[in-house]
Amino acid sequence: MSFKQFVSDYLNKGTAPTHDRETKQKIQVANLFGFIGYSITFCLALSALIRADHTLAGVLFCASCLFFSSRLVLSSQRLQQPYRVSGAMVTTSLMLLMVFLVYSGGVLGTGPLWTYVVPPVALFFGGLRQGTRILGLFILSIGVLMFFPNDTLLATHYSFAFKSRLFYSFLTVCVLFAFYEYSRQKSYRYSQEMSRKYENQARFDQLSQLLNRRGIREILEAEFARQQRYAGALSLVMCDIDHFKQINDRHGHQVGDNVIKYLATIFKQALRQQDKTARWGGEEFLIVLPETDNQQALVLAEKLRAQIHDHSFSTDSQTFQISASFGIYQVKSGDSIDQAVNRADQALYEAKEQGRNQCMLSP
């Protein structure tokens, strides 16, 4: 195994194909922070042990074990969201260690300098709101420790100038990281919104607000897989507006667009929630009817045909009616999607050949 592959496997431990991009990113960062945490604290613990600072060495060894445990949690099968538990362990372990370093002073009073690690970790794993609350609790804790009269709560001594400058600079860093997290979340939400928008544009027809060919193809694949697995009934209905070109030529494309919208509306109103409709082409529509045989599909198609024919459209100069033809096919075992759609389309063609404004079953 190459070093690059080893690093990739290490960082991706605990990820799953079902995780979204942000969740995977948090798991990767949890693995990275855990590694950095237990590596650095273990090395510092050894250094403290060599200096015979047994208290500091013991605390650092405990912190190292906690950081390492946060990685083990990511592979747990019992937890629904192990990455959240792991992130909480990393943040909690880090904060407790920082409080101890502020209390004890660490090596030569430099312990408080490590506190600057807390804001990015707390905000990344906790998010803006939870992270801000965690930081508020941490700031309160170290503030009480450092500024309690006569350093009563400290095991060491800091000058007031050091404490005040450290505290103000830490607050500044917290504000900057909070602003960064706010901007990051805002950018992420915007990118998600744009992604959904473009996905809808790719799957839906903008005029009718029905699924387009790409969108209905996904539905067809799912329904065909279910039909082949459970041998349930599945019917396809192909609808075409009769003489649609003449409607556009006589009344204008705006009226033609209104006709398309009208059909989309009655399809949405007449169909069940599990039924799906797509604008298959210019004036063609495809209706997918799960758990519906061809006779049931024929009844529905006749209802739609009559409703379309009975509706009157008005323009500035006249009133007119339209009609539509329907082809129906019940999917058989072994049919491919293209074969089934073609059979419904052939039935539609037959309906038009027989005079239009009628419904035709495919054998």
ChimeraX attribute file (.defattr): number of C-alpha atoms within 10 A of each C-alpha:
attribute: neighborCount
match mode: 1-to-1
recipient: residues
	/A:1	5
	/A:2	7
	/A:3	8
	/A:4	9
	/A:5	10
	/A:6	11
	/A:7	11
	/A:8	12
	/A:9	13
	/A:10	15
	/A:11	21
	/A:12	19
	/A:13	17
	/A:14	22
	/A:15	20
	/A:16	11
	/A:17	7
	/A:18	8
	/A:19	11
	/A:20	10
	/A:21	9
	/A:22	10
	/A:23	16
	/A:24	20
	/A:25	15
	/A:26	18
	/A:27	26
	/A:28	21
	/A:29	19
	/A:30	31
	/A:31	27
	/A:32	16
	/A:33	21
	/A:34	26
	/A:35	19
	/A:36	15
	/A:37	21
	/A:38	24
	/A:39	16
	/A:40	15
	/A:41	22
	/A:42	20
	/A:43	15
	/A:44	17
	/A:45	24
	/A:46	19
	/A:47	14
	/A:48	19
	/A:49	17
	/A:50	11
	/A:51	11
	/A:52	11
	/A:53	15
	/A:54	14
	/A:55	13
	/A:56	23
	/A:57	22
	/A:58	15
	/A:59	17
	/A:60	25
	/A:61	20
	/A:62	18
	/A:63	24
	/A:64	26
	/A:65	18
	/A:66	21
	/A:67	30
	/A:68	22
	/A:69	16
	/A:70	28
	/A:71	28
	/A:72	16
	/A:73	20
	/A:74	23
	/A:75	15
	/A:76	13
	/A:77	10
	/A:78	8
	/A:79	12
	/A:80	9
	/A:81	14
	/A:82	21
	/A:83	27
	/A:84	20
	/A:85	16
	/A:86	27
	/A:87	28
	/A:88	18
	/A:89	21
	/A:90	27
	/A:91	28
	/A:92	18
	/A:93	19
	/A:94	23
	/A:95	23
	/A:96	14
	/A:97	21
	/A:98	24
	/A:99	19
	/A:100	20
	/A:101	23
	/A:102	26
	/A:103	21
	/A:104	21
	/A:105	21
	/A:106	19
	/A:107	12
	/A:108	8
	/A:109	15
	/A:110	12
	/A:111	18
	/A:112	21
	/A:113	15
	/A:114	14
	/A:115	20
	/A:116	16
	/A:117	13
	/A:118	21
	/A:119	24
	/A:120	21
	/A:121	23
	/A:122	28
	/A:123	24
	/A:124	20
	/A:125	22
	/A:126	19
	/A:127	17
	/A:128	21
	/A:129	13
	/A:130	14
	/A:131	22
	/A:132	19
	/A:133	15
	/A:134	20
	/A:135	23
	/A:136	13
	/A:137	13
	/A:138	20
	/A:139	18
	/A:140	12
	/A:141	14
	/A:142	19
	/A:143	15
	/A:144	14
	/A:145	18
	/A:146	24
	/A:147	17
	/A:148	12
	/A:149	9
	/A:150	9
	/A:151	16
	/A:152	12
	/A:153	14
	/A:154	18
	/A:155	13
	/A:156	15
	/A:157	15
	/A:158	15
	/A:159	9
	/A:160	11
	/A:161	9
	/A:162	9
	/A:163	16
	/A:164	15
	/A:165	11
	/A:166	16
	/A:167	18
	/A:168	11
	/A:169	13
	/A:170	18
	/A:171	17
	/A:172	12
	/A:173	17
	/A:174	22
	/A:175	14
	/A:176	14
	/A:177	20
	/A:178	23
	/A:179	13
	/A:180	15
	/A:181	19
	/A:182	16
	/A:183	13
	/A:184	14
	/A:185	14
	/A:186	12
	/A:187	12
	/A:188	13
	/A:189	12
	/A:190	12
	/A:191	12
	/A:192	12
	/A:193	12
	/A:194	12
	/A:195	12
	/A:196	12
	/A:197	12
	/A:198	12
	/A:199	12
	/A:200	16
	/A:201	15
	/A:202	15
	/A:203	20
	/A:204	20
	/A:205	19
	/A:206	12
	/A:207	12
	/A:208	19
	/A:209	16
	/A:210	23
	/A:211	24
	/A:212	23
	/A:213	19
	/A:214	15
	/A:215	21
	/A:216	22
	/A:217	15
	/A:218	11
	/A:219	17
	/A:220	18
	/A:221	13
	/A:222	11
	/A:223	19
	/A:224	23
	/A:225	12
	/A:226	15
	/A:227	18
	/A:228	16
	/A:229	10
	/A:230	9
	/A:231	14
	/A:232	17
	/A:233	18
	/A:234	22
	/A:235	24
	/A:236	27
	/A:237	29
	/A:238	30
	/A:239	26
	/A:240	25
	/A:241	23
	/A:242	18
	/A:243	13
	/A:244	19
	/A:245	14
	/A:246	11
	/A:247	18
	/A:248	15
	/A:249	11
	/A:250	11
	/A:251	16
	/A:252	13
	/A:253	13
	/A:254	10
	/A:255	17
	/A:256	19
	/A:257	14
	/A:258	14
	/A:259	21
	/A:260	20
	/A:261	16
	/A:262	16
	/A:263	21
	/A:264	19
	/A:265	14
	/A:266	13
	/A:267	19
	/A:268	15
	/A:269	10
	/A:270	12
	/A:271	16
	/A:272	11
	/A:273	8
	/A:274	9
	/A:275	16
	/A:276	21
	/A:277	23
	/A:278	26
	/A:279	26
	/A:280	20
	/A:281	12
	/A:282	11
	/A:283	19
	/A:284	19
	/A:285	24
	/A:286	26
	/A:287	22
	/A:288	22
	/A:289	24
	/A:290	22
	/A:291	16
	/A:292	18
	/A:293	18
	/A:294	21
	/A:295	14
	/A:296	12
	/A:297	25
	/A:298	21
	/A:299	12
	/A:300	15
	/A:301	24
	/A:302	17
	/A:303	12
	/A:304	22
	/A:305	21
	/A:306	14
	/A:307	14
	/A:308	20
	/A:309	13
	/A:310	12
	/A:311	12
	/A:312	10
	/A:313	14
	/A:314	11
	/A:315	10
	/A:316	6
	/A:317	6
	/A:318	8
	/A:319	9
	/A:320	11
	/A:321	12
	/A:322	18
	/A:323	19
	/A:324	27
	/A:325	27
	/A:326	31
	/A:327	29
	/A:328	32
	/A:329	28
	/A:330	23
	/A:331	26
	/A:332	16
	/A:333	13
	/A:334	10
	/A:335	12
	/A:336	13
	/A:337	15
	/A:338	9
	/A:339	12
	/A:340	20
	/A:341	22
	/A:342	14
	/A:343	23
	/A:344	28
	/A:345	24
	/A:346	19
	/A:347	24
	/A:348	28
	/A:349	18
	/A:350	20
	/A:351	22
	/A:352	20
	/A:353	9
	/A:354	13
	/A:355	10
	/A:356	20
	/A:357	20
	/A:358	19
	/A:359	26
	/A:360	25
	/A:361	21
	/A:362	16
	/A:363	10
